Amino acid sequence: MAKGNMQFLRELFEVAESLTDRSGQQIGFGLDEVGPTSPLTQDDVGMEGYKVSTVVTNSIMAAVDHVLTLRSLVTGAREITNAAPWTLLRGVIEPSSVAVWILDEPDRAQRRERALRVWRHDMKERSKWEKDAGVVPPPPGKKATERMKDIEEIAKRLGLRPQQVVQDLHYSTTVRDAGQAVGLSGTEALVRWRECSGFAHGRTWASVKLSQPVSATRLRDRDGVMVALTLSETDLERVASLATILLNKALSDYAEAANG
């Protein structure tokens, strides 16, 4: 475990703190309400229950939730495991990138297409859960597969491109495009995100390349070595910077789109 306060996380923590309003056991996220004449309200017209604003606010709240958990880990336990900070920052980067990917698109039709694409992906994943868990929504509820069809019908009714809506959603796309939106190179954001994913999935390459070795012990098998690793704050700082930039961009885009 690494010990320290990791000061490079301070700005990210302050952003999350500015959005939280604690009362009792509840944590409220202080996003301003969407104005009645705002671009975001206009985006939502005709989207029925699959609003652009819902995708965006849910994404931002998920990102903030992960920041608050990381803050509790850093400021509370003060003994930081090797993988958890990377995994939690991944939980900031991915949803923040989705919000930026949608909101930074200047064309309303494409913002709607992207939001519906996220909704359809959501329902596709839900359909897998319903099948595995044996869940059948009671009437008047609908199965996720039925909701996927509803989403496609909304796209057609609004004159959108159904082929864009039915495309699989890949975080490699949202992270890459969001990174470019904040002025990063085409691959820089992807590199940081892949590093986080390596830790989240327990991949050896991530631990070996992005951790600080402490000691090594040769195993009985002469080809094997047990290496003790600890958190590399230098490498993690680059990821924290990306997470901070993307969350700030998501909040800035939201404020602009919701104003009016």
C-alpha positions in Angstrom: 0.0 0.0 0.0 1.1 3.6 -0.6 0.8 6.2 2.0 0.4 9.9 1.3 -2.2 12.6 0.6 -1.7 12.8 -3.2 -2.0 16.5 -3.5 -2.5 16.3 -7.3 -6.0 15.1 -6.6 -7.0 18.2 -4.7 -8.6 20.0 -7.7 -10.7 17.0 -8.6 -11.9 16.7 -5.0 -12.8 20.4 -4.9 -14.8 20.1 -8.0 -16.8 17.2 -6.6 -17.2 19.0 -3.2 -18.7 22.1 -5.0 -21.5 19.9 -6.3 -22.5 18.1 -3.2 -25.0 19.1 -0.6 -25.1 16.7 2.3 -28.2 16.5 4.5 -28.5 13.5 6.8 -27.6 10.4 4.9 -28.4 12.0 1.5 -25.9 13.4 -1.0 -27.4 15.9 -3.4 -25.6 16.7 -6.6 -25.9 20.5 -7.2 -26.4 20.7 -10.9 -28.4 23.7 -11.9 -31.9 23.0 -13.3 -32.4 22.9 -17.0 -33.8 26.3 -18.1 -37.2 26.2 -19.9 -35.8 27.9 -23.1 -32.3 26.3 -22.9 -30.7 24.3 -25.8 -30.9 21.2 -23.6 -34.6 21.6 -23.1 -35.0 21.9 -26.9 -32.9 18.8 -27.3 -35.3 16.9 -25.1 -38.4 17.8 -27.1 -40.0 14.7 -28.6 -37.5 12.3 -26.9 -40.2 11.0 -24.6 -38.6 9.2 -21.7 -35.2 9.0 -23.4 -34.0 12.6 -22.8 -30.6 14.0 -23.7 -30.6 15.8 -20.3 -31.1 12.6 -18.4 -28.1 10.9 -20.0 -25.9 13.9 -19.3 -26.9 14.4 -15.7 -26.7 10.7 -14.9 -23.2 10.6 -16.4 -22.0 13.6 -14.5 -23.4 12.3 -11.2 -21.8 8.9 -11.8 -18.4 10.7 -12.3 -18.8 12.7 -9.1 -19.9 9.7 -7.1 -16.5 8.0 -8.0 -14.6 11.1 -7.1 -16.2 11.2 -3.7 -15.4 7.6 -3.1 -11.8 8.2 -4.1 -11.6 11.2 -1.8 -12.9 9.0 1.1 -10.2 6.5 0.4 -7.4 9.0 0.2 -8.4 11.2 3.1 -9.9 8.5 5.3 -7.8 5.4 5.1 -4.6 7.2 3.9 -3.3 3.8 2.9 -3.9 3.4 -0.8 -4.0 0.1 -2.6 -2.4 -0.2 -6.0 -5.4 -0.8 -8.3 -8.4 1.0 -6.7 -7.4 4.6 -7.5 -7.0 3.7 -11.2 -10.3 2.0 -11.2 -12.1 4.8 -9.5 -10.6 7.4 -11.9 -11.8 5.2 -14.8 -15.2 5.7 -13.2 -14.7 9.4 -13.6 -13.3 9.4 -17.1 -15.8 7.2 -18.8 -19.1 8.9 -17.8 -17.5 12.4 -18.1 -16.5 11.5 -21.7 -20.0 10.5 -22.5 -21.4 13.8 -21.3 -18.7 15.7 -23.3 -19.2 13.5 -26.3 -22.9 14.4 -26.4 -22.9 18.0 -25.4 -19.8 19.2 -27.3 -21.5 18.2 -30.6 -22.9 21.4 -32.1 -25.6 19.8 -34.2 -28.8 19.1 -32.3 -29.8 16.1 -34.4 -26.4 14.5 -33.7 -26.7 15.2 -30.0 -30.1 13.5 -30.0 -28.6 10.5 -32.0 -25.8 10.1 -29.6 -28.1 10.3 -26.6 -30.4 7.7 -28.1 -27.4 5.6 -28.9 -26.4 5.6 -25.2 -30.0 4.8 -24.2 -30.1 1.9 -26.6 -26.8 0.6 -25.3 -28.2 0.9 -21.8 -31.2 -1.2 -22.8 -29.1 -3.7 -24.6 -27.1 -4.3 -21.4 -30.3 -4.4 -19.4 -31.7 -7.1 -21.7 -28.7 -9.3 -21.0 -29.3 -8.9 -17.3 -33.0 -9.6 -17.7 -32.2 -12.8 -19.6 -29.5 -14.0 -17.1 -31.6 -13.1 -14.0 -34.8 -14.3 -15.4 -36.5 -11.0 -14.9 -39.7 -10.2 -16.7 -41.1 -6.7 -16.1 -44.8 -6.9 -15.0 -47.3 -4.9 -17.1 -47.4 -2.1 -18.0 -43.6 -2.4 -17.8 -41.7 -3.4 -21.0 -38.8 -5.7 -21.6 -35.5 -4.0 -22.5 -35.7 -5.5 -26.0 -39.1 -3.7 -26.5 -37.6 -0.5 -25.2 -34.8 -0.8 -27.7 -37.4 -0.9 -30.5 -39.1 2.2 -29.0 -35.8 4.1 -29.1 -35.4 3.2 -32.8 -38.9 4.4 -33.5 -38.3 7.7 -31.7 -35.2 8.2 -34.0 -37.3 7.6 -37.1 -40.1 9.9 -35.9 -37.7 12.7 -35.2 -36.1 12.4 -38.6 -32.8 11.1 -37.1 -30.5 8.5 -38.6 -31.5 5.1 -37.2 -28.2 3.6 -38.3 -26.4 5.9 -36.0 -28.6 5.1 -33.1 -28.3 1.3 -33.4 -24.4 1.4 -33.5 -22.7 -0.3 -30.5 -21.4 2.2 -28.0 -17.7 2.0 -27.3 -16.0 4.0 -24.6 -12.9 4.1 -26.8 -14.9 6.4 -29.1 -16.3 8.7 -26.4 -12.9 9.0 -24.5 -11.0 9.7 -27.8 -13.5 12.3 -28.9 -13.8 13.9 -25.5 -10.1 14.0 -25.3 -9.9 15.8 -28.6 -12.6 18.2 -27.4 -10.3 19.4 -24.5 -7.3 19.8 -26.8 -5.5 16.5 -26.3 -4.0 14.4 -29.1 -6.0 11.7 -30.7 -4.5 9.0 -28.5 -3.5 10.7 -25.3 -6.8 10.3 -23.6 -7.1 6.7 -24.9 -3.7 5.8 -23.4 -4.7 7.1 -19.9 -8.1 5.3 -20.1 -6.5 2.0 -21.2 -4.1 2.2 -18.3 -7.1 2.5 -15.9 -8.8 -0.4 -17.6 -5.6 -2.5 -17.2 -5.8 -2.1 -13.4 -9.5 -2.5 -13.3 -9.3 -5.9 -15.0 -6.2 -7.1 -13.2 -4.0 -7.1 -16.2 -0.3 -7.9 -15.6 1.0 -5.3 -18.0 -0.6 -2.4 -16.2 0.8 -3.5 -12.8 4.3 -4.1 -14.2 4.5 -0.9 -16.3 2.7 1.5 -14.1 3.6 0.5 -10.5 6.6 1.2 -8.3 8.5 -2.0 -7.6 9.4 -2.5 -4.0 11.1 -5.9 -3.8 11.5 -9.1 -5.8 11.7 -12.8 -4.7 12.6 -15.7 -6.9 10.1 -18.5 -6.7 10.9 -22.2 -6.5 10.2 -22.3 -10.2 13.3 -20.7 -11.6 11.3 -19.0 -14.2 9.1 -17.2 -11.7 9.6 -14.1 -9.6 7.2 -12.5 -7.1 7.4 -8.8 -7.3 6.0 -6.5 -4.6 4.5 -3.4 -6.2 3.1 -0.1 -4.8 1.3 2.8 -6.3 3.2 5.1 -8.7 1.9 8.5 -8.0 3.8 9.9 -10.9 1.8 7.7 -13.4 -1.5 8.2 -11.5 -1.2 12.0 -11.7 -1.5 11.9 -15.4 -4.7 10.0 -15.2 -6.0 12.3 -12.4 -5.3 15.3 -14.7 -7.4 13.8 -17.5 -10.3 13.0 -15.1 -10.2 16.5 -13.8 -10.2 18.1 -17.3 -13.0 15.9 -18.6 -15.2 16.4 -15.6 -14.7 20.2 -15.7 -15.5 20.2 -19.4 -18.6 18.1 -18.8 -19.8 20.6 -16.2 -19.0 23.6 -18.4 -20.8 22.1 -21.4 -23.8 21.3 -19.1 -23.9 24.8 -17.7 -24.0 26.3 -21.2 -26.6 23.9 -22.5 -28.9 24.2 -19.5 -28.8 28.0 -19.3 -31.9 29.7 -20.7 
